[in-house]
Each structure stands twice: as structure tokens, then as C-alpha cells.
Amino acid sequence: MRSLTPDARYERRTEVVRLRKTGLTYLQIGAQTGLSRTGVFDICKRYAVTGPASLRDAPASRASGAVRKLQLPQEALLRQLICSCTPDQLDMPSPLWTRSAVTRLIDLRLGLRLKVRTLDAYLTRWGFSPRKSGKHARDLSSERRLRLREEYPRVAARAVIEDAEVNWGDDGPLLGYADGAECVAPRATDADDQLGLTSAVNSKGQMRWKIHVGVLTASGLIEFLRRLVAISPKKVFLMLHNTPAQRARSVQVWLVEHVDEIEVFCQPTGSARSVGARADLATA
């Protein structure tokens, strides 16, 4: 059937229905029309449900991208702004990127208001979507996964007592795509030019993020933590991977100085211990 023209397929289906009305079995109709018994059955079933309209091919779907709200140049502009600036650098009242900040950016720059589902689809395409912490847990050994299960309830219990907000932190390469183009720094040639994404996702799934170029440095992590504290309405308990930047003494000193605003707990990816700001400085 696929090799036939639309008109020929219509005629074949019409013949199937005509023969079925004469009382022939599906097998007999298939032998006369060159179709399988299942193919004949499907045609007859669709005809019984929707009538003559089922004999015609369904209308062709729209071409990919035909119903996009944003044109490709607009997508490129937005990705470039998000990758190269923070919202406050674009005169918006937010120290980190969030869904609301991106919505405001699209409104200010393009005069468009996107629905939540449409915006989420774009953010996912560009790489700006939460990375599930459960994936990290699956990647851990049994011993480390057990430590995580033991550590998180203690952190969550403290968060309730101290009215803090638990966030899951992550840092890694920005893996966004748009029509086959990877979202990397212009003319990226090595790891030093690769864009990275540092993010924090709270228990409600709200993501706050910032883009950096190359490997996350201690100063870059401090800048992210400073902005995270500024945007969070409560004290922050951050579950963060034990990265080289996090172990830097300058980061530990900063955490002690801001312990009333944020505490960082290491997810057990490489170290057997969880780390709070005071403990880290004491052992440094």
C-alpha cells in the first residue's frame, strides 16, 4: 500500500469495503486485493468506526518547526544572551536564570508570551532543564548510595527545623541542542572553551542556573553560591558533588562566613564523608 499513490490507496480501500459487504472473509478479500488478513481487518475496522472518511489518507502533518513560536534566529539570540549574561546584567531583577527570568527575557526582547509547556520544551532543547539527582544515585556504588540515603534524611530533617530549603547542586557541560547545533561557546576548540552549567534544583523542581566557560573555578563557584543565596527566600542547604572547586580553601572560608545563609553537604560521589562548612574549615 505504501508504494501506491494516495488515489490508488483510496481505490484499494474502497474495494476492500465493497468486497466485505458481499460477505467475503478477510482471507478471501486479501487474496483478491493483495493485502494481508490484518491489513483487510484494519481497513474494515476503521471504516466501521469513522465511515467513508477513513478511506482517504490522513492529512499530512506540518513540517518540523512549522508551528514553533520562536524562529531560529530568535532562538539563537536567546541562547546567546542566557549563555553570556546573568539576568541582572540585562536589567532584570534576578541574580540567576530561572524559568520566570527566561519568560521575562522573551517578553522584553521579542514581545512574546509562551505557555509553560512550550517554554519548558525550549529550555530542554537548549540544555537548561533540571538534571535528575536520581541518575547520580544510580551511578553510585552500593556503599555510596547507602551513605546518600542516610545523609539526605538528616539534611531534610534539619531543613524542616531551621526552615531551610534543600537544593540539589550540579555542574557539568552544557548539553543543549537546536537543529543539530550544540550550544557551546563560539569557535570552541577545547575544554577551556566549552560552556558549563552550574545549577541548583529545589524539592519543587525549580531550577536556578548560571553558565560559565571552561572548568568551574573556586571564584566561579563562590559567585554562583552568592547569587543563589540572594535569590533564595530561605536559608539554603545545598547537596553538591565533591568537586575540586568546592574543596578550595577560598570556598570553605566563604561558606563559614555565610553559614547563616547557606550550608553545603557533599553528595558521596568521591568522598566517604559529608561536609558542612564548619567541618571543612576545621579539617583544612
C-alpha positions as CSV (number, residue, x, y, z in Angstrom):
1,M,0.0,0.0,0.0
2,R,2.8,2.4,0.8
3,S,4.1,2.2,-2.8
4,L,0.8,3.3,-4.2
5,T,-0.4,6.9,-4.8
6,P,-3.0,8.4,-2.5
7,D,-5.7,7.9,-5.1
8,A,-4.7,4.3,-5.6
9,R,-4.8,3.6,-1.9
10,Y,-8.2,5.1,-1.7
11,E,-9.4,2.8,-4.5
12,R,-7.9,-0.2,-2.9
13,R,-9.6,0.5,0.4
14,T,-12.9,1.2,-1.3
15,E,-12.6,-2.2,-3.0
16,V,-11.9,-3.9,0.4
17,V,-15.1,-2.4,1.9
18,R,-17.2,-3.4,-1.2
19,L,-16.0,-7.0,-1.1
20,R,-16.6,-7.2,2.7
21,K,-20.2,-6.1,2.2
22,T,-20.6,-9.0,-0.2
23,G,-19.9,-11.4,2.6
24,L,-16.3,-12.5,1.8
25,T,-14.0,-13.3,4.6
26,Y,-10.9,-11.3,5.4
27,L,-8.7,-14.0,3.9
28,Q,-10.7,-14.1,0.7
29,I,-10.6,-10.3,0.3
30,G,-6.8,-10.3,1.0
31,A,-6.3,-12.9,-1.8
32,Q,-8.1,-10.7,-4.3
33,T,-6.6,-7.4,-3.3
34,G,-3.0,-8.5,-2.4
35,L,-3.4,-7.4,1.2
36,S,-2.8,-9.4,4.4
37,R,-5.7,-10.5,6.5
38,T,-4.6,-8.0,9.2
39,G,-4.5,-5.2,6.6
40,V,-8.0,-6.0,5.4
41,F,-9.3,-6.2,9.0
42,D,-7.8,-2.8,9.9
43,I,-9.4,-1.1,6.9
44,C,-12.8,-2.6,7.7
45,K,-12.5,-1.7,11.4
46,R,-11.6,1.9,10.6
47,Y,-14.5,2.1,8.1
48,A,-16.9,0.8,10.8
49,V,-15.8,3.5,13.2
50,T,-15.4,6.6,11.1
51,G,-17.1,5.8,7.8
52,P,-16.0,6.8,4.3
53,A,-13.5,9.4,5.7
54,S,-11.3,6.5,6.8
55,L,-10.7,5.5,3.2
56,R,-8.7,8.6,2.5
57,D,-5.2,9.2,3.8
58,A,-4.9,11.3,6.9
59,P,-3.8,14.9,6.2
60,A,0.0,15.3,6.2
61,S,1.4,16.6,9.4
62,R,3.1,20.0,9.4
63,A,6.8,20.2,8.6
64,S,9.1,20.2,11.6
65,G,9.4,23.7,13.0
66,A,6.3,24.9,11.2
67,V,4.4,25.6,14.5
68,R,7.3,26.9,16.5
69,K,6.7,30.1,18.4
70,L,10.3,31.2,18.1
71,Q,12.1,31.4,14.8
72,L,15.7,30.0,14.6
73,P,17.4,33.5,14.8
74,Q,15.3,34.3,17.8
75,E,16.3,31.0,19.5
76,A,20.0,31.8,18.7
77,L,19.6,35.2,20.2
78,L,18.0,34.0,23.4
79,R,20.6,31.2,23.9
80,Q,23.4,33.6,23.4
81,L,22.0,36.0,26.0
82,I,21.4,33.3,28.5
83,C,24.9,31.8,28.0
84,S,26.8,35.1,28.1
85,C,24.9,37.1,30.7
86,T,23.0,36.8,34.0
87,P,19.6,38.3,34.3
88,D,20.7,41.3,36.4
89,Q,23.3,42.1,33.7
90,L,20.3,42.5,31.4
91,D,18.5,44.8,33.8
92,M,16.2,42.1,35.1
93,P,15.6,41.6,38.9
94,S,17.1,38.1,39.2
95,P,20.7,37.1,40.1
96,L,20.3,33.7,38.4
97,W,18.4,32.3,35.5
98,T,15.1,30.7,36.2
99,R,12.0,29.9,34.2
100,S,10.5,33.2,35.2
101,A,13.6,35.1,34.2
102,V,13.6,33.5,30.8
103,T,9.9,34.2,30.3
104,R,10.6,37.9,31.1
105,L,13.6,37.9,28.7
106,I,11.4,36.6,25.9
107,D,8.8,39.2,26.7
108,L,11.2,42.1,26.8
109,R,13.3,41.1,23.7
110,L,10.6,39.6,21.5
111,G,7.3,40.7,22.9
112,L,6.1,37.1,23.1
113,R,4.4,35.2,26.0
114,L,5.0,31.5,25.8
115,K,2.9,28.9,27.6
116,V,4.7,26.9,30.3
117,R,4.8,23.7,28.3
118,T,6.2,25.5,25.3
119,L,8.8,27.3,27.3
120,D,9.9,24.0,29.0
121,A,10.3,22.4,25.6
122,Y,12.7,25.2,24.5
123,L,14.6,25.1,27.8
124,T,15.1,21.3,27.4
125,R,16.3,21.8,23.8
126,W,18.8,24.4,24.9
127,G,20.1,22.3,27.8
128,F,18.5,24.5,30.6
129,S,16.5,21.8,32.3
130,P,16.9,20.0,35.7
131,R,19.2,17.0,35.8
132,K,17.6,14.4,37.9
133,S,19.5,13.7,41.1
134,G,18.3,10.1,40.9
135,K,20.6,9.5,38.0
136,H,23.6,10.3,40.1
137,A,22.3,7.9,42.8
138,R,22.1,5.1,40.2
139,D,25.7,5.8,39.2
140,L,27.0,5.3,42.7
141,S,28.3,2.2,44.3
142,S,26.1,0.4,46.8
143,E,28.2,1.8,49.7
144,R,28.0,5.4,48.4
145,R,24.3,5.0,47.6
146,L,23.7,3.9,51.2
147,R,25.5,6.9,52.5
148,L,23.4,9.2,50.4
149,R,20.2,7.5,51.8
150,E,21.5,8.0,55.3
151,E,22.7,11.6,54.8
152,Y,19.7,13.1,52.9
153,P,17.1,12.4,55.6
154,R,19.3,14.1,58.2
155,V,19.7,17.2,56.0
156,A,15.9,17.2,55.2
157,A,15.1,17.0,58.9
158,R,17.4,19.9,59.8
159,A,15.8,21.9,56.9
160,V,12.4,21.5,58.5
161,I,13.6,22.5,61.9
162,E,15.6,25.5,60.6
163,D,13.1,26.5,57.9
164,A,15.7,26.0,55.2
165,E,15.3,25.0,51.6
166,V,17.1,21.8,50.3
167,N,18.6,22.1,46.9
168,W,20.5,19.6,44.7
169,G,23.5,21.2,43.1
170,D,25.2,20.1,39.9
171,D,27.9,21.3,37.5
172,G,28.7,19.9,34.1
173,P,28.9,20.6,30.3
174,L,26.0,22.4,28.8
175,L,24.4,19.8,26.6
176,G,21.8,21.8,24.7
177,Y,21.0,21.4,21.0
178,A,19.0,23.3,18.5
179,D,18.6,21.8,15.0
180,G,21.8,19.8,15.3
181,A,23.9,22.7,16.7
182,E,25.4,22.1,20.1
183,C,25.2,25.0,22.4
184,V,28.9,25.8,23.0
185,A,31.0,28.9,23.1
186,P,31.7,30.4,19.7
187,R,34.5,28.7,18.0
188,A,35.0,26.3,20.9
189,T,38.1,24.2,20.2
190,D,38.9,22.6,23.6
191,A,37.7,22.1,27.1
192,D,38.7,25.6,28.1
193,D,36.1,27.0,25.7
194,Q,33.3,24.5,26.5
195,L,30.3,26.1,28.2
196,G,29.4,24.6,31.6
197,L,26.2,24.9,33.6
198,T,26.1,25.2,37.4
199,S,22.6,24.7,38.8
200,A,20.6,24.2,41.9
201,V,17.2,22.4,41.9
202,N,14.9,22.6,44.9
203,S,12.4,20.0,46.1
204,K,9.7,21.7,43.9
205,G,11.7,21.1,40.8
206,Q,12.6,24.9,40.4
207,M,15.9,25.3,38.8
208,R,18.3,28.2,39.1
209,W,21.4,28.3,37.0
210,K,24.4,30.1,35.6
211,I,26.6,29.5,32.6
212,H,30.4,29.6,32.8
213,V,33.2,29.0,30.2
214,G,35.6,26.2,30.8
215,V,36.1,24.4,34.1
216,L,34.3,25.7,37.2
217,T,36.7,27.6,39.3
218,A,36.6,28.4,43.1
219,S,35.8,32.0,42.3
220,G,33.1,30.9,39.9
221,L,31.5,28.6,42.5
222,I,31.6,31.4,45.1
223,E,29.9,33.7,42.6
224,F,27.2,31.1,42.0
225,L,26.7,30.5,45.7
226,R,26.5,34.2,46.4
227,R,23.8,34.6,43.7
228,L,21.9,31.5,45.0
229,V,21.8,33.0,48.5
230,A,20.5,36.3,47.0
231,I,17.7,34.6,45.1
232,S,16.6,32.1,47.8
233,P,13.9,33.3,50.3
234,K,15.2,30.9,53.0
235,K,18.5,29.5,54.2
236,V,19.9,27.1,51.6
237,F,21.0,23.5,52.3
238,L,22.9,22.6,49.1
239,M,23.6,18.9,48.3
240,L,26.6,19.3,46.0
241,H,29.1,17.0,44.3
242,N,32.5,16.9,45.8
243,T,34.3,18.9,43.1
244,P,37.8,20.4,43.1
245,A,36.3,23.9,43.2
246,Q,34.2,23.0,46.3
247,R,37.3,21.8,48.1
248,A,39.2,25.0,47.6
249,R,40.1,26.9,50.8
250,S,38.6,30.2,49.5
251,V,35.3,28.4,49.0
252,Q,35.4,26.9,52.5
253,V,36.2,30.3,54.1
254,W,33.3,31.9,52.2
255,L,31.0,29.2,53.4
256,V,32.0,29.8,57.0
257,E,31.4,33.5,56.6
258,H,27.9,32.9,55.3
259,V,27.0,29.8,57.3
260,D,23.8,31.6,58.5
261,E,22.7,31.8,54.8
262,I,23.9,28.6,53.3
263,E,25.4,25.2,54.1
264,V,26.9,22.8,51.6
265,F,26.7,19.0,52.0
266,C,28.8,16.8,49.7
267,Q,27.0,14.1,47.8
268,P,29.0,10.9,48.2
269,T,30.5,10.7,44.7
270,G,34.1,10.5,45.7
271,S,34.5,11.2,49.4
272,A,33.3,9.0,52.2
273,R,32.2,11.9,54.3
274,S,29.6,14.6,54.1
275,V,30.9,18.1,54.5
276,G,29.4,21.1,56.1
277,A,31.0,24.5,56.1
278,R,32.4,24.4,59.7
279,A,33.7,20.8,59.4
280,D,35.5,21.6,56.1
281,L,37.4,24.6,57.6
282,A,38.3,22.7,60.7
283,T,40.0,19.9,58.7
284,A,41.5,22.2,56.0
